[in-house]
Structures are given as structure tokens and as C-alpha cells.
């Protein structure tokens, strides 16, 4: 959340749309300054997802992914627990 707010333009919105999310860490008020907003969405439909993906291709949305071999799943979990990952951890068979 803090990283998203830091890169957001004045008046922008950060949307939290996950069914399960970790706690949002505290952050300095100055990264919320400038009419930036944080909103949450409780439920999404398949149509909502399709609309988002079409928009994401135009914005563009930049993702951060760390790949782990399936055999390294425990390593991925350990790094996740220690807060050492940015973005998503993906297990590759």
C-alpha cells in the first residue's frame, strides 16, 4: 500500500480488491496528501475482472513477480513471512 501511494498521481485511487489481504502497514500521511484515496472492493464479478484487465493493458500496470520452483515452496513461504518479497510469489512446476 505505501509503495502504491508513493507512485500515485495527485487525485489517484489505490483499490484493494483481494478476498484475503495482509494487514496494511502504517505509512506517513504525506504519501496520502494530494487527494489520494484508498478504497476497498468487497466483491468482484468476472465482468469486473475483464474490465480491469482491459484497462490494465492501457495504463500499463506493472507487476513484480518472484518465481520459485515448486520444490522451493517452503523457501517462498519463509521469504513471504519475513517480508522479503515485493509483489507476488509464483510457484513453477
N, C-alpha and C positions, 0 to 999 in steps of 0.2 A: 504494500500500500504506500509506504513512504516513497519508494522509488518511482511508482506511477505518478504520485502527486508532484514530485520534483520535475518530471518531464512534461507535465500537463500545461497547456497554454492557459492564460487567464480566461476564466469563464468556463473552463472544461469540466468534464464529469468523469470520475472513476466509478465504474459499475462493478459491483461484486455480485456475481451470478452463479456461484458454486453452491451445490447442495451441502457440501461439507467444506468448511474452511478452517484454517488455524486462526488463532486469535490475531487481531490486528495490533501490531506493536504501537506503542506511543510514538508520537512524532512532533516536531516543533511546529507551532502554529504558523510560522511564516511560510511553510510549504502549502498551507491551505488558503493563505491570503490571496486575494485577487479573484474573489468569487468562484473559486474552485469548489466542486461539490463531490461528495462521496455518497453514493446511493446503493441500495441493495435490491435484488430481484429475487422473490421467493420461488417463483415457478417459471419455467421456460417451456415453450412448446417446440416441436420440430420446426414449425414455420419460423419462430423466433431465431432458432439456430441457423436456418437457411439464410434469413435476412442478415444476421450478424456476419456469416462467412462471406456473403457477397460484399458487405461493407468493408470487412477486414482486408479484402483484396485491393480495395481502392485507397485505403488510408495510408500506408500499409501497416498492419500490425506486425511487430517484430517479436519473435519468441526466443526464449532461451531454453535449450534442451540439453541435458546431460544424459548420454546413453550409457547403459550398463548391460553387460552380458547377463543373461538370466542366472547364470551361476554366481554372479556378484550381487544378487538381490539383497543379501544381508549388509553388504558394504553400502549399497544405495540407501537402505533404511538408516544405517548408522550416520551417514553424512547428512541425511534429511533431519534426523533428530538433533544433530549438532548445529544445524542451521548453516551448513556449508554449501548448500546448493542454491542457485538462482534459477527461477523458472521451474520447469518440470523435470523429474527424473523418469526416464523411459527404459523399461527392460526389453532387451532384444534377444529373441530366442536363438 
